[in-house]
């Protein structure tokens, strides 16, 4: 079971936060972890004709900090008797201050309500997407107002069946570990998903004398290799959590055919996923630079909560 030790909750003003803070508290209690709640205020600027740092600016800044702290106190008030929760208020750009806090304090999970719940499938360019791209620890973006207990969790894994080492890559293991841990704690149905495609299908049509038969055989062979890879993923999960827990979960295996950027969001909608757990740097991506193109396209379409994980060795472009 995955246990977090140091959790950061980043407040998102203007959206419903009760479900998200309740989830953060529950995770901290179950893992016996420390919990910090962070509010980030926009940078204070002086008024027209006023010098930066003047008395009015300083007073307004202090007032805003006091109001932000009071809002955080109200948010965590129902849980004060259950858990000691730290409060922190900072000024700057939200995603930068959140990542700097992760780097300073060594948080192993960042949890935050999604920035725009009405258009959560269009997060590109928002603070949320900056966090998904650049935060070194796992980032959990929660859809405000969601159910406190999940019914369906999708773990999306990526591998090359012709290269067995990619099946057991650390990123896949992290995705499995986190997804299974949450599924067990919420008594949730776990779905293991891997997108595949028959890339030479069109080529065979153009040069084969018997395209129909050759294509069917080729596609069947490709699918069988991906199926074997996904079954190997399931075996890895069984080894991680044990036979009893695995049999209890009885994860459902999904092998949707088509580009991952299209079929993974479709699968999430079809199974009514509450959460998708996935890696955010593609197999061919460059750690520390940008999120994988396929991962970004998937995240941009999801309408459920997301738990995104970076591969080992990822280095954030934001530094202390």
N, C-alpha and C positions, 0 to 999 in steps of 0.2 A: 504493500500500500504506500502511495506517495504521501509523504508528510512534509508540509511547509514549516519553516521555522520563523520567517520574518515577512509579513504581508503588508503591502502598501495599498490603501484604498485612496483613490484620487476622486475627489468630489467633482461633480459636473453640475454647475448651477443651471436652474431652469428646467430640469427634468425630474421625474419621480425617482427617488433614490432609496426608498424603503426596502425594496427587494434586494438591491445590490448590497446595501450595508448589512442586511440580515444574512446574506450569503457569506460575506466577508467575516462576520462574527462567528458563524457556524464553522467555517473552515479553520479559523484561528482556534476555536475551542476543541475541535476534533483533532487538530494537529498539535495542540498545546504550543501554538505559535504566538509571537508578538504581533500586534496589530497597530498600525499607524494610519490616521486619516489626514489627508493633505488637501488644503485648499490653495489654489493659486490665483492671485489677483493680477489683473492686467497692470502693466507699468503705469505709474502715475506721472502725468505731465502737467506742467504749470499752465495756468490760464494766460490769456492774451495780456501781454505787458508785465507778466509776473516772472521773476527769475526762477530757474529750477531750484528746488530745494528750499524755497521760501516758506514762511510760516503757514500760509494757507494750504500749500501743497502738503506739508508735513502733517498738519492737523487733519486734512482730509484723508491722507494715507493711514494715519492712526485710527481714524474713525472706521474706515473700510476694513482694516484688519480686525478691529474689535467686533464688527458685525459678522465678518466671516468666521471668526472664532466662536461667536455665539451661535451661528447657524450650525457649525459642526457639533457643538455641545448638545444642541437640541436633537441632532441626527442620531447621536450615539447614546442619548440619555436612557432609552429603554434597556440598554445592555451594560450599564455601568456596574450593576451588581453581579454580572457574570464574568466580566473580563476587564482588565486594565487596558485602556485604549489611549494611545498618545495622540495629541493634536499638533499639527504643524501648519502654519500659514506662511506662504512665500509670495513674492512678487516677481512677475516675469511672464514668459510664454509657457502655457500649461505643459505642453509635451516636453519642453526643455527642462523645466524645473522638476517634473516627475522623473525623467531619466537621470538627472543629476542626483536626485534623492536615492534612486536605486544604486547608483555608483557609489555614493557616499556611505550608505547604510547597509548595503549588501542584501537588499530585499530579494526574495526568491519567487515572488508573485506580485504582479500589479493588477489590481482589480478596479474597474471603472464602469459607470453607466455609459452606454453609447451616447455619443454627442447629439445625434439627430434621430430620435426614435422613429419619426414619421418617414424618414428617408434613409434608414440604416443600411439599405443596399447601395447607397451612393455616398460612401464615406470618403472617397478619394479626395485628398487635399486637406482633410480635417485634422485636428489634433489626434483623433483616434488612429488615422492612418499613419501619422508620423510615429506614434507609439508602436504600432505594429511593425513599422519598418526598422526602427532604430533602438528600441528598448532591449537591453540584453537579457532580461529575465522574461518568463512567460507573461503574456498579457491577456487578461480575461475581460472582454468587453461584453457587458450585459445589456440586453434589451430591457429598458425600463418597463415595469409593470408585468414582468413575466411571472410564471408560476414559481412558488418557492421550492417546489420539488419537480425535477425534470422527469419526463416520461421516456424520451428518446435522446440518446447521445450518439453522434456519428464520429468515429475516429477515421480520418482520411490518411492513408499511407501511400507513399510513393516509392517505387522501386523499379529496377530493370530486371526482368526474369532471366535474362541471359547473363546477368552478372550477379550471382548469389550474394556477394558481399553487400550489395545495396539493400537487400531484403532485411538484413540484420543491422543496418546502420543505426548509430545511436539516436538519431532524430526520430526514426520510427519507434524505437524502444521507449523514448520519452512520451511520444504521442499515446502509445498503448498504455503505458503506466498511468498517466494522468487520466485518460478516458475511463479505464477500468476502475480506478480508485473512486472517481466521481460516480460512476454507474453503481458501484457497490454501496456507496454511502446513501444514494438517493433511491435504491431499489429500482433502477432504471434499465430499460432495454438498451443494450449496446449493439451498435452496428459498425462493423469493420468494412471500410469501403476502399476500393482501388480502381481507378479509371484506367482503361486500356484501349488501345486502338490497333487496327491492322494497317500499318502505314503503307505497305506495298500493294494494297488492294487495287488501287486505280492503275498502278503500273502493270499488274498482271493482266488486267483487261486489255491493255494495248498490245501486248506481245504474245499472249498465249493463244494457241490454236483452239483450245477448249476452255475458254475463260470461266464458264459457270462452274465446272467441276474443279478446276484448279483453284479458283477463288474460294470455294467452299472448303477445300482441303487446307488451304493456307490459313484462312480465318479460324478454322477449327484448331489447327496446330498452335496458332498464336494464343487463342483463348485458353487452351489447356496449359500452356506455360504460365500465363498470368494466374490462372486458377491455382496451379501448384504453388506459385509464389504467395498468394493470399492465404492458402492453407498453411504454409510455413509461418506466415505472420501470426496466424491463430495459435500455432504450436508455441511460438515465442511467448505470446501472451499467457498461455497456459503455464509455461515454465516460470513466468514472472509472478503470477498470483496464486499458483497452486491448483491442483485438480479440483478440489472441492469448490473453491470460489469460481473457477472457470465453468464448472458444470452448472453452478447456480446461475451465472450470467447467461450461459448458452448464447454467446454472441452470434448475431446474424451476419453472414458474409454477403457482400454485394460487389458485383463485378460489372459495373455499367460500361458499355462500349461507347467510346467517343472521347473528344478532348476533355481533359479534367476541368477546364475552366467552364465548360457547359454542363457536364453530366453530374459533377459533385453538387453544385447548387440545386440542380433538378432533383437529385436523390434526397437532399436535405428537405426539400419541400414535400416530396412524395411520402417520406416517413414521418413528417411533421416533427423534425428535429428541434429540440430545445437548445441544443448546443452542438457545435462542430469543433472538434479538436484537430488541429493540423499544424504542420510545420510551415514556416513562412519564408524560408529560403529554399529555392528549388535545388534538385540534385546537381544541376549544372550551374547554380548561382555562385556568386563570389561573396563569401562571408564578410560582413562588415561594410559592404557598399550599399546594395539596394535589395529590396525584397524581390523574390522571384516573380517573373512576369505572370506565370500561371497562378501562383498563390495570390497575387494581387487581384487578378481577374476574378478568382473565386470569391475572395473577401468582398469585393465590390458588389457582388450579387446576393450575398447571403442576407436573409431577413431574420435570422435567429442569433442568439449569443454566440460568441467566438472565443475559443481559448487557443491562442497562437503561440508557437514555441520556436525559438531559434536553435540552430544546431550547435553542438559544442564547438568552442573556439570562435564564436561570433564576437566581433568587437564593434561596439557602438561608435558611429561617427561623432557622437557627442561625448566630450571628455571633460573631466574635472579641470 
